[in-house]
Amino acid sequence: MNEHEETIVTLEFKDGYTADCFVVGVFDCDGAEYMALAPDDGSDFVYLYEYKQIDDDNFSLTEVDSDERWKRVAEEFSTIFEDDNIQNMEK
């Protein structure tokens, strides 16, 4: 992902629902990378997924696998992106 592009990711859920989301940023938590995605619907909701870069043009997103890990990732996200001071965390 180029840091000067606004990237849209379409999430597809098991129930058939899809959501177009803006990439808020990529950040590290406990040795893994995570992507924060904000739906393009005006809400304040944020999706958090484990992120892995496959190659220059492709990446994978994986659901956070446990409540404990999700809580830790959400806390880290809140710390990094607090007070609407959203920063581009790409490497």
N, C-alpha and C positions, 0 to 999 in steps of 0.2 A: 504494500500500500504506500502510495506517495503521500507525504505529510501535507501537501498542498491541495490535495483532492478531498472533496467531501464524499466519503464512501457510504453507499447504501447497501445493506445486507438484508435479504428477504429470509425471514425465519419461517419454516414450515413445521407446524405442530401435528401431533398424532391425530387430533380430532379434525384435521383438514384446514384449520385456521391458519392464515398466513399474516405476517406483519412485516412491513417495510421499516427498517430501522437505520438510524444514523450511527456510525461508529463514534462513540464518545472517546474511547481510548483503549490502549492495551497496557496492562500493568502486571507487575510481578507480585506474587503472594506465595510465600513458603516454597520458593524454587520452581514454581510453575507460572506460565503466563496466562492471563485472563483478558477477555475482551468485554467491555461494557458497551451495550447497545441501547439506544433510546428510540422507542417507536415513533414513527412519523405521524402521530395522532394528537399531538399537543399535550399529552399526559406527562406527568413527572416520573413515570415508571421507568425502570432500567432493568434490562436482562443482563445477567452475568454468565459467561460461558468460559470454559477452559479453551485456550487458543493455541493452535500449533500451525506454524508456517510450513507449508509443504514445498513450495517453490516460489519464484518471483510473483506469480499470478494467482496462486491458490493457497487456501488455508482451510483448516478444519476447526469446527466448534463442537465441543462435547459438554453435555450437561454436567454440572457439579454433582458428584456422586453421593454425597452424604450431607445431612443437615449441619453437622459440625463444621465440615469444610466450607459449606455455603455461607455459614455465619461468619467464619474467618475472612472469606473473600469479600463479603459484603462490608465488613468492618474496614478492611484495607481500602476498598473502593471509596467508602465514606471519608476516610482519612485523606486520601489523595485528592479527591474531587470535591471536598467540602466547600460550602459558601458560594456555590456557582462559579468557582474559580477553576473551570474545566481546562485542563492542560492536555496537549497532545503527548501521550506517553510512548509513542512509537520509538523504536530503536533504529 
